[in-house]
Amino acid sequence: MFEDRTEDLERKKGIIAMLIKLANVDDNAVAIERRFIMDVAEQLGLGRADLTAVAKNPDEFELKPPEGEQERMNILYYLLFTMRVDGVIKEEEERLCYKAGLRLGFNEQLTADLIRVMKTYLKEDIPEEAMLDAIRKYLN
């Protein structure tokens, strides 16, 4: 997924750190948010020791966007789903998603549209087409 193993590990830790910061907007991540972040860490290939190190001080790890658009979109998806997993989307969570979306190189309106989809389907499964429809408007 990324070029250098050290850079790869640091990028993955930065992703998890951002998810932890987002979950901590509620003052403390609830169990479902922690479980989701653990699942993402596992998908990224991070071990428990890496996750523990990041959780202790997430501010030490910077989100470093990869070059590939699909990889950046995956990170934005992780953020969006972390924001909604507890069934409540707060303004501060939205602000963090907007900032991260910009840092990842995405149009602010795209992030707004994806957040709107998250809110629309907050208490139910999100139809795949809803996400794709929001993204299609911004494809070249």
N, C-alpha and C positions, 0 to 999 in steps of 0.2 A: 504494500500500500504506500509506503514512504521509502525514500532512498536510504538513508543512513540509520543503522539500528539505534544509536543513541538519540538521534533526532526523532526517530519514530517513537521511541519510548517517551521522550519528553513531550511530544505532540499528544500522545494518548493521555498522559498525565494531565496535560493542559485541558483536554476535553473533559475529563472526569472532574477536574477542579472547577470548571465552569458549571457543570451540572450540579455539583455540591453547593456552589454559591447560589445558584438558582433555587435549589431546594431549601436552602437556609433562609431565604427571604421570609419564610413563615416562622422565623426565629429558631426553629429546629426541624429538620427533615422528619416527616412522618414515616412510618414503617414502609408504606408502599413506595414512597420516593426512594428510600434507601435500597429497597429491593430492586427497583428499576435501575438505579445507578450501579448496583452490583452486577446486574445482568449486562449492562452496557460495558462495564469494565471487563467482564468475562468475554464478551463478543470481541473486544479490542485486544484480548490476549494478555490483559494485566492480571498479575497475581494478587493474592490477598495482601501481601506485604506492600506492594505498590499502592493499592487502594487505601490501606491504612495510613501510609506516609502522606498521601494527598489529602485524605480526610482530616489529618491533624492540623495541616496548615495549607488550605487551598490557595491562599494568596501568594504562595511561593511558586506557583505553576501558572505560566502564561499560555493563553490560547494562541497557538501558532497555526494559522490557516494553511492547509496544504494547497498545492497548485491546482489539482484536479477539481473541476466543478462538482462531479458526483460525490467526491469525498467531502467537499465543503457542504454540499446539500445534506449528506448523512449527518454531519455535525449539527446543522440547523434542525433537522428532524429530531435528533436526540434532545436538543434544548426544548423544542416545542412539546414533545411528549413528556418530558420531565415536568414542564410547567403544568400540564393538564392531568397528570396521573393521579393526583390527590382529589380531583373533582372541583378544584377551586383555582381560578386564575386571578392573581392580584396584579394591580397596576405596576408594582415594582418588578414583578416577574416579566411583564410585557416589556418594560423598559430595558431590562437585561437582555431579552431576546432581540429587541431592536438593535441594541449596541453590538451584540454578537453577530447579528445578521449583516450589519454594515462592515464589521471587521472581517467577516467571511467573504465580503465582496458582493453581497446581494442588495438589490434595490429595496429601499425602505418599504415601498408599497407592496412588494412581494411578501416581505415578512408580515406586514399588516394583514394581507389577504390570508396568509397561512394561520395567523393568530385568530382571525375571524372564523376560519374553519374549525379550529380547536374549540372556540367558544360555542359555535353552533352545535357541535356534536359532543359537548362536554360530558353529558351523561349517557352517551351511547357510542357504539362503534362508529368510527369515521369511515364513510364509503371511500374506497380507493379513488373513485372518479372525482370526489370533492377536492382532494389534494392535487390531483393531476390537473383539474380545471383551473385551480388557482395558479399553478405553475405555468401552464400552457400560454397564458397571456404574455409571459415575459421571455418566451423562447424566441430566438432570432430566426 
